[in-house]
Amino acid sequence: MEMRAARRFGMGGLVLLGLLGCGKVPDDHGKVLASVAGEKITEQAFDTTVRTYLGDEAKARDLLTNATMRDQRNQILGTLVNQKALLAWAKSEGLDKDPKVQIEVDAALANAYFQVLVDRLVNKAEPTDDQLKAVYDEYAAQAKAANQAQGLPPFDQVKGQLPALWKRKQAQIARDALLAQLNQRYPVVFDPDYRPAQMP
């Protein structure tokens, strides 16, 4: 398994892991993997959280059971433990009631939701040769329009680099589509003096 599954547990992953919440499996008296801030993280709860977050049974099973992934698995658990400790500490300091913190939490949560929704819209299929050629032709046209087409390598020479460009383009298409759906579903009426310049 590639390292990407483990790397997905970044800051966005922390937000989602907090929402999923380890240690909330009912009647769970299984093996305790870690205890922190008065909360026990059991093996069953941790497995459920990882499987739910990754959304891919094969990758989750590999991460949880493959001996070569032991360090990555343990790192994820360590990240979750640190998160829970930090949340407990912040709550003891009253930060959960701090208005500024709540604004930042809401922003982080919205960003996490946005990324999840974008991922659902992104075309997961591998690009065809025709799609790669379309990406190349678009880039070549832009280079020509900017008088930078001289020395542009032929399609076959750069074909191996084009899937990454195609996937980035698909992600942008998904983001644009999501924003369009958002504006359609929840239309906003601004006071003219406060309307953001980039709003449609």
C-alpha positions as CSV (number, residue, x, y, z in Angstrom):
1,M,0.0,0.0,0.0
2,E,1.2,3.5,-0.8
3,M,1.9,6.0,1.9
4,R,-0.9,8.3,0.8
5,A,-3.5,6.7,3.0
6,A,-1.4,7.5,6.1
7,R,-0.6,11.0,4.9
8,R,-4.3,11.8,4.6
9,F,-4.5,12.1,8.3
10,G,-3.3,15.7,8.3
11,M,-5.1,18.7,9.8
12,G,-8.2,18.0,7.8
13,G,-8.0,14.5,8.9
14,L,-7.8,15.6,12.5
15,V,-11.1,17.5,12.1
16,L,-12.8,14.5,10.6
17,L,-11.4,12.1,13.2
18,G,-12.7,14.4,15.9
19,L,-16.1,14.2,14.3
20,L,-16.0,10.4,14.0
21,G,-14.8,10.1,17.5
22,C,-12.9,7.0,18.7
23,G,-14.0,5.4,21.8
24,K,-17.7,5.7,21.1
25,V,-18.5,2.2,20.0
26,P,-21.3,0.9,22.3
27,D,-20.6,-2.0,24.7
28,D,-16.9,-2.0,23.6
29,H,-14.9,-3.9,26.1
30,G,-12.1,-4.9,23.8
31,K,-8.4,-4.3,23.8
32,V,-7.4,-0.8,24.9
33,L,-4.8,0.7,22.5
34,A,-4.4,4.0,24.4
35,S,-5.8,6.0,27.2
36,V,-5.8,9.7,27.3
37,A,-7.6,12.5,29.2
38,G,-9.9,9.9,30.8
39,E,-10.9,8.4,27.5
40,K,-10.0,4.9,26.3
41,I,-9.3,4.2,22.6
42,T,-10.1,0.6,21.9
43,E,-9.0,-1.5,19.0
44,Q,-12.5,-1.8,17.7
45,A,-13.1,1.9,17.9
46,F,-9.8,2.7,16.2
47,D,-10.4,0.2,13.4
48,T,-13.9,1.6,12.9
49,T,-12.6,5.2,12.7
50,V,-9.8,4.3,10.2
51,R,-12.2,2.3,8.0
52,T,-14.8,5.1,8.0
53,Y,-12.3,7.8,7.3
54,L,-10.4,6.0,4.5
55,G,-13.6,4.8,2.9
56,D,-11.7,2.0,1.2
57,E,-11.9,-1.4,2.9
58,A,-8.9,-2.8,1.2
59,K,-6.7,0.1,2.0
60,A,-8.0,0.2,5.6
61,R,-7.4,-3.5,6.1
62,D,-3.9,-3.1,4.7
63,L,-3.1,-0.2,7.0
64,L,-4.5,-2.0,10.0
65,T,-3.1,-5.5,9.5
66,N,0.0,-5.3,7.2
67,A,3.1,-5.5,9.3
68,T,5.0,-3.2,6.9
69,M,2.4,-0.5,7.7
70,R,2.9,-0.8,11.5
71,D,4.7,2.5,11.9
72,Q,2.1,4.4,9.8
73,R,-0.7,2.8,11.8
74,N,0.9,3.7,15.1
75,Q,1.6,7.2,13.9
76,I,-2.1,7.7,13.1
77,L,-3.0,6.4,16.6
78,G,-0.5,8.8,18.1
79,T,-1.9,11.7,16.1
80,L,-5.4,10.9,17.4
81,V,-4.1,10.6,21.0
82,N,-2.4,14.0,20.7
83,Q,-5.6,15.5,19.3
84,K,-7.7,14.2,22.1
85,A,-5.2,15.4,24.7
86,L,-5.2,18.8,23.1
87,L,-8.9,19.0,23.0
88,A,-9.2,18.1,26.7
89,W,-6.5,20.7,27.6
90,A,-8.2,23.4,25.4
91,K,-11.6,22.6,27.1
92,S,-10.1,22.9,30.5
93,E,-8.8,26.3,29.5
94,G,-12.2,27.4,28.4
95,L,-11.2,27.6,24.8
96,D,-14.3,25.7,23.7
97,K,-16.3,28.8,24.7
98,D,-13.9,31.4,23.2
99,P,-15.7,33.2,20.3
100,K,-12.5,33.6,18.3
101,V,-11.7,29.9,18.6
102,Q,-15.2,29.0,17.5
103,I,-14.8,31.1,14.4
104,E,-11.6,29.3,13.5
105,V,-13.2,25.9,14.3
106,D,-16.2,26.7,12.1
107,A,-13.8,27.7,9.3
108,A,-11.7,24.5,9.6
109,L,-14.9,22.4,9.7
110,A,-16.3,24.1,6.6
111,N,-13.0,23.5,4.8
112,A,-13.0,19.8,5.8
113,Y,-16.6,19.4,4.6
114,F,-15.7,21.2,1.3
115,Q,-12.8,18.9,0.6
116,V,-15.0,15.8,1.3
117,L,-17.7,17.0,-1.0
118,V,-15.1,17.8,-3.7
119,D,-13.6,14.3,-3.4
120,R,-17.1,12.9,-4.0
121,L,-17.4,14.8,-7.3
122,V,-13.9,14.2,-8.7
123,N,-13.7,11.8,-11.6
124,K,-11.8,8.9,-10.1
125,A,-11.2,7.1,-13.4
126,E,-7.8,7.1,-15.0
127,P,-7.6,9.4,-18.0
128,T,-7.8,8.0,-21.6
129,D,-5.3,8.9,-24.3
130,D,-7.9,11.2,-25.8
131,Q,-8.3,13.0,-22.6
132,L,-4.6,13.4,-22.1
133,K,-4.3,14.7,-25.7
134,A,-7.0,17.2,-24.9
135,V,-5.0,18.4,-21.9
136,Y,-1.9,18.7,-24.0
137,D,-3.7,20.6,-26.8
138,E,-5.2,23.0,-24.3
139,Y,-1.8,23.7,-22.8
140,A,-0.2,24.1,-26.3
141,A,-2.9,26.5,-27.3
142,Q,-2.3,28.6,-24.2
143,A,1.4,28.6,-24.8
144,K,0.9,29.6,-28.4
145,A,-1.4,32.5,-27.4
146,A,1.3,33.7,-25.0
147,N,4.0,33.3,-27.7
148,Q,5.7,30.6,-25.7
149,A,5.1,27.6,-27.9
150,Q,8.6,27.5,-29.3
151,G,10.4,24.4,-28.0
152,L,7.2,22.8,-26.7
153,P,7.9,19.1,-26.5
154,P,5.7,16.7,-28.5
155,F,2.7,14.9,-26.9
156,D,4.4,11.5,-26.8
157,Q,7.4,13.0,-25.0
158,V,5.4,14.4,-22.1
159,K,2.5,12.0,-22.0
160,G,3.7,10.5,-18.7
161,Q,3.4,13.8,-17.0
162,L,-0.1,14.6,-18.2
163,P,-2.2,12.4,-15.9
164,A,-1.3,14.6,-12.9
165,L,-2.3,17.7,-14.9
166,W,-5.6,16.0,-15.9
167,K,-6.4,15.1,-12.3
168,R,-5.7,18.6,-11.1
169,K,-8.0,19.9,-13.8
170,Q,-10.7,17.4,-12.7
171,A,-10.3,18.6,-9.1
172,Q,-10.8,22.2,-10.2
173,I,-13.8,21.2,-12.2
174,A,-15.2,19.5,-9.1
175,R,-14.5,22.6,-7.0
176,D,-16.2,24.9,-9.5
177,A,-19.2,22.5,-9.7
178,L,-19.5,22.3,-6.0
179,L,-19.5,26.1,-5.6
180,A,-22.1,26.5,-8.3
181,Q,-24.3,23.9,-6.5
182,L,-23.7,25.7,-3.2
183,N,-24.8,29.1,-4.7
184,Q,-27.8,27.5,-6.3
185,R,-28.9,25.7,-3.2
186,Y,-28.3,28.5,-0.8
187,P,-28.5,31.8,-2.7
188,V,-27.1,34.8,-1.0
189,V,-28.3,38.4,-1.2
190,F,-25.6,40.9,-0.3
191,D,-25.9,44.5,0.6
192,P,-24.3,46.2,-2.4
193,D,-21.6,47.8,-0.3
194,Y,-20.5,44.5,1.1
195,R,-20.7,42.2,-1.9
196,P,-17.3,40.5,-2.5
197,A,-15.8,41.3,-5.8
198,Q,-15.3,37.7,-6.8
199,M,-18.9,36.6,-6.2
200,P,-20.9,35.8,-9.4
